[in-house]
Structures are given as C-alpha cells and as structure tokens.
Amino acid sequence: MGRAGAAGPPPPPPRRPPPPPPPPPAAPPPPPARGCGGGGPASRRA
C-alpha cells in the first residue's frame, strides 16, 4: 500500500454542485369560505 498521492497526477478538483432550482412562486391564498368573514373561529369570537 503506497502513500496516497505518491504516484499519478493529483485528483481533479471536485465539481461544484449545480445551484438549486429557484423556488416556485407562492400560490395565492384561496378565497375565504362564504359566510366565514375571512377569519377562523378565534377571530369570529373576538
């Protein structure tokens, strides 16, 4: 077992991973349910 890197050309530099894809655009929030007033039970109690 020879020493690492003793023979042969040096290993090529590691390739940088490709940049991650851009996040998808945020979907618009769904319209509030009819008769709910756009809020949950907590806001209805206030």
MOPAC internal coordinates of N, CA, C and O (Angstrom, degrees):
PM7 1SCF
backbone

  N    0.0000 0     0.00 0     0.00 0    0    0    0
  C    1.4741 1     0.00 0     0.00 0    1    0    0
  C    1.5249 1   108.67 1     0.00 0    2    1    0
  O    1.2310 1   120.58 1   -67.25 1    3    2    1
  N    1.3220 1   116.49 1   112.75 1    3    2    1
  C    1.4717 1   119.43 1   179.32 1    5    3    2
  C    1.5276 1   110.71 1   -82.91 1    6    5    3
  O    1.2310 1   122.41 1   -12.14 1    7    6    5
  N    1.2992 1   112.99 1   167.86 1    7    6    5
  C    1.4733 1   116.80 1   178.57 1    9    7    6
  C    1.5294 1   109.39 1   -69.74 1   10    9    7
  O    1.2310 1   120.33 1   -33.99 1   11   10    9
  N    1.2983 1   116.97 1   146.01 1   11   10    9
  C    1.4685 1   120.08 1  -178.73 1   13   11   10
  C    1.5179 1   109.09 1   -65.77 1   14   13   11
  O    1.2310 1   120.80 1   -46.61 1   15   14   13
  N    1.3004 1   116.07 1   133.39 1   15   14   13
  C    1.4609 1   120.28 1   177.54 1   17   15   14
  C    1.5120 1   113.28 1    81.43 1   18   17   15
  O    1.2310 1   119.34 1  -171.99 1   19   18   17
  N    1.3449 1   118.87 1     8.01 1   19   18   17
  C    1.4700 1   119.88 1  -177.90 1   21   19   18
  C    1.5289 1   109.86 1   -77.75 1   22   21   19
  O    1.2310 1   119.66 1   145.36 1   23   22   21
  N    1.3188 1   118.26 1   -34.64 1   23   22   21
  C    1.4598 1   120.23 1  -177.93 1   25   23   22
  C    1.5176 1   109.98 1  -125.97 1   26   25   23
  O    1.2310 1   120.98 1   -28.10 1   27   26   25
  N    1.3185 1   115.73 1   151.90 1   27   26   25
  C    1.4636 1   120.32 1   177.17 1   29   27   26
  C    1.5160 1   111.14 1    86.26 1   30   29   27
  O    1.2310 1   120.96 1   -16.45 1   31   30   29
  N    1.3225 1   115.76 1   163.55 1   31   30   29
  C    1.4669 1   119.75 1   179.77 1   33   31   30
  C    1.5208 1   110.52 1   -68.69 1   34   33   31
  O    1.2310 1   120.32 1   -23.18 1   35   34   33
  N    1.3164 1   116.99 1   156.82 1   35   34   33
  C    1.4811 1   118.69 1   179.38 1   37   35   34
  C    1.5232 1   109.56 1   -65.44 1   38   37   35
  O    1.2310 1   120.35 1   -28.61 1   39   38   37
  N    1.3109 1   116.93 1   151.39 1   39   38   37
  C    1.4687 1   119.01 1  -179.00 1   41   39   38
  C    1.5279 1   109.71 1   -65.89 1   42   41   39
  O    1.2310 1   119.85 1   -31.16 1   43   42   41
  N    1.3273 1   117.89 1   148.84 1   43   42   41
  C    1.4723 1   119.87 1   179.77 1   45   43   42
  C    1.5164 1   110.27 1   -64.92 1   46   45   43
  O    1.2310 1   120.15 1   -29.68 1   47   46   45
  N    1.3185 1   117.33 1   150.32 1   47   46   45
  C    1.4640 1   118.85 1   179.63 1   49   47   46
  C    1.5182 1   110.31 1   -62.76 1   50   49   47
  O    1.2310 1   119.99 1   -34.51 1   51   50   49
  N    1.3125 1   117.62 1   145.49 1   51   50   49
  C    1.4784 1   119.05 1  -178.74 1   53   51   50
  C    1.5178 1   110.05 1   -63.59 1   54   53   51
  O    1.2310 1   121.25 1   -41.95 1   55   54   53
  N    1.3202 1   115.22 1   138.05 1   55   54   53
  C    1.4674 1   119.16 1   179.20 1   57   55   54
  C    1.5244 1   109.42 1   -73.30 1   58   57   55
  O    1.2310 1   121.10 1   -41.58 1   59   58   57
  N    1.3109 1   115.50 1   138.42 1   59   58   57
  C    1.4740 1   118.26 1   178.11 1   61   59   58
  C    1.5295 1   108.20 1   -71.72 1   62   61   59
  O    1.2310 1   120.34 1   -42.59 1   63   62   61
  N    1.3215 1   116.96 1   137.41 1   63   62   61
  C    1.4798 1   117.97 1   179.37 1   65   63   62
  C    1.5205 1   109.65 1   -65.25 1   66   65   63
  O    1.2310 1   119.84 1   -30.31 1   67   66   65
  N    1.3189 1   117.91 1   149.69 1   67   66   65
  C    1.4763 1   119.94 1   179.96 1   69   67   66
  C    1.5200 1   109.99 1   -63.83 1   70   69   67
  O    1.2310 1   120.16 1   -29.78 1   71   70   69
  N    1.3126 1   117.29 1   150.22 1   71   70   69
  C    1.4760 1   118.97 1  -179.73 1   73   71   70
  C    1.5191 1   110.41 1   -62.95 1   74   73   71
  O    1.2310 1   120.01 1   -33.06 1   75   74   73
  N    1.3173 1   117.58 1   146.94 1   75   74   73
  C    1.4732 1   119.35 1  -178.83 1   77   75   74
  C    1.5250 1   109.86 1   -66.42 1   78   77   75
  O    1.2310 1   120.20 1   -30.15 1   79   78   77
  N    1.3176 1   117.22 1   149.85 1   79   78   77
  C    1.4702 1   119.38 1  -179.69 1   81   79   78
  C    1.5256 1   110.19 1   -64.96 1   82   81   79
  O    1.2310 1   119.98 1   -30.27 1   83   82   81
  N    1.3157 1   117.65 1   149.73 1   83   82   81
  C    1.4693 1   119.17 1  -179.90 1   85   83   82
  C    1.5261 1   110.50 1   -63.28 1   86   85   83
  O    1.2310 1   120.25 1   -34.14 1   87   86   85
  N    1.3217 1   117.12 1   145.86 1   87   86   85
  C    1.4735 1   118.57 1  -179.11 1   89   87   86
  C    1.5189 1   110.18 1   -66.49 1   90   89   87
  O    1.2310 1   120.22 1   -32.16 1   91   90   89
  N    1.3189 1   117.18 1   147.84 1   91   90   89
  C    1.4733 1   119.33 1  -179.73 1   93   91   90
  C    1.5272 1   110.04 1   -66.51 1   94   93   91
  O    1.2310 1   119.80 1   -28.25 1   95   94   93
  N    1.3128 1   117.99 1   151.75 1   95   94   93
  C    1.4709 1   119.92 1   179.34 1   97   95   94
  C    1.5221 1   110.62 1   -61.35 1   98   97   95
  O    1.2310 1   121.05 1   -37.85 1   99   98   97
  N    1.3158 1   115.59 1   142.15 1   99   98   97
  C    1.4694 1   119.20 1  -178.59 1  101   99   98
  C    1.5261 1   109.57 1   -65.14 1  102  101   99
  O    1.2310 1   121.08 1   -46.99 1  103  102  101
  N    1.3140 1   115.55 1   133.01 1  103  102  101
  C    1.4641 1   119.09 1   179.87 1  105  103  102
  C    1.5305 1   109.14 1   -73.27 1  106  105  103
  O    1.2310 1   120.23 1   -37.67 1  107  106  105
  N    1.3130 1   117.17 1   142.33 1  107  106  105
  C    1.4764 1   118.80 1   179.70 1  109  107  106
  C    1.5241 1   110.04 1   -63.98 1  110  109  107
  O    1.2310 1   119.93 1   -34.65 1  111  110  109
  N    1.3198 1   117.74 1   145.35 1  111  110  109
  C    1.4740 1   119.19 1  -179.11 1  113  111  110
  C    1.5214 1   110.35 1   -64.62 1  114  113  111
  O    1.2310 1   120.15 1   -33.68 1  115  114  113
  N    1.3139 1   117.32 1   146.32 1  115  114  113
  C    1.4755 1   119.22 1  -179.75 1  117  115  114
  C    1.5201 1   109.99 1   -66.81 1  118  117  115
  O    1.2310 1   120.08 1   -28.82 1  119  118  117
  N    1.3166 1   117.46 1   151.18 1  119  118  117
  C    1.4734 1   119.20 1   179.62 1  121  119  118
  C    1.5238 1   110.34 1   -64.09 1  122  121  119
  O    1.2310 1   119.82 1   -32.44 1  123  122  121
  N    1.3204 1   117.95 1   147.56 1  123  122  121
  C    1.4747 1   119.33 1  -179.58 1  125  123  122
  C    1.5207 1   111.25 1   -62.84 1  126  125  123
  O    1.2310 1   121.46 1   -29.97 1  127  126  125
  N    1.3038 1   114.82 1   150.03 1  127  126  125
  C    1.4668 1   118.87 1  -179.33 1  129  127  126
  C    1.5332 1   109.49 1   -64.63 1  130  129  127
  O    1.2310 1   121.29 1   -31.05 1  131  130  129
  N    1.3105 1   115.14 1   148.95 1  131  130  129
  C    1.4710 1   119.64 1  -178.63 1  133  131  130
  C    1.5314 1   109.00 1   -65.87 1  134  133  131
  O    1.2310 1   120.40 1   -45.89 1  135  134  133
  N    1.3088 1   116.85 1   134.11 1  135  134  133
  C    1.4590 1   120.69 1   177.64 1  137  135  134
  C    1.5159 1   112.59 1    84.26 1  138  137  135
  O    1.2310 1   120.05 1  -179.29 1  139  138  137
  N    1.3521 1   117.50 1     0.71 1  139  138  137
  C    1.4627 1   119.46 1  -178.61 1  141  139  138
  C    1.5239 1   109.67 1   -93.51 1  142  141  139
  O    1.2310 1   119.73 1   158.26 1  143  142  141
  N    1.3160 1   118.12 1   -21.74 1  143  142  141
  C    1.4535 1   120.13 1  -179.30 1  145  143  142
  C    1.5204 1   111.98 1    77.97 1  146  145  143
  O    1.2310 1   119.62 1  -169.63 1  147  146  145
  N    1.3354 1   118.32 1    10.37 1  147  146  145
  C    1.4626 1   120.61 1   177.30 1  149  147  146
  C    1.5135 1   112.54 1    79.48 1  150  149  147
  O    1.2310 1   119.21 1  -168.51 1  151  150  149
  N    1.2973 1   119.11 1    11.49 1  151  150  149
  C    1.4643 1   120.26 1   179.81 1  153  151  150
  C    1.5133 1   111.22 1  -137.72 1  154  153  151
  O    1.2310 1   120.88 1   -12.05 1  155  154  153
  N    1.3225 1   115.92 1   167.95 1  155  154  153
  C    1.4612 1   120.17 1   179.57 1  157  155  154
  C    1.5154 1   110.73 1   -88.85 1  158  157  155
  O    1.2310 1   120.48 1     7.74 1  159  158  157
  N    1.3255 1   116.70 1  -172.26 1  159  158  157
  C    1.4729 1   119.64 1   179.72 1  161  159  158
  C    1.5213 1   112.14 1   -60.15 1  162  161  159
  O    1.2310 1   120.31 1   146.71 1  163  162  161
  N    1.3331 1   117.02 1   -33.29 1  163  162  161
  C    1.4664 1   118.84 1  -177.70 1  165  163  162
  C    1.5222 1   110.39 1   -64.57 1  166  165  163
  O    1.2310 1   120.31 1   138.42 1  167  166  165
  N    1.3538 1   117.01 1   -41.58 1  167  166  165
  C    1.4624 1   118.95 1  -177.92 1  169  167  166
  C    1.5275 1   110.07 1   -75.29 1  170  169  167
  O    1.2310 1   120.72 1   155.18 1  171  170  169
  N    1.3304 1   116.23 1   -24.82 1  171  170  169
  C    1.4621 1   117.89 1  -179.66 1  173  171  170
  C    1.5344 1   110.17 1   -74.03 1  174  173  171
  O    1.2310 1   121.13 1   151.41 1  175  174  173
  N    1.3574 1   115.45 1   -28.59 1  175  174  173
  C    1.4632 1   118.71 1  -178.35 1  177  175  174
  C    1.5229 1   110.27 1   -73.20 1  178  177  175
  O    1.2310 1   120.31 1   149.59 1  179  178  177
  N    1.3556 1   117.02 1   -30.41 1  179  178  177
  C    1.4640 1   119.59 1  -173.84 1  181  179  178
  C    1.5238 1   110.56 1   -61.46 1  182  181  179
  O    1.2310 1   120.10 1   180.00 1  183  182  181

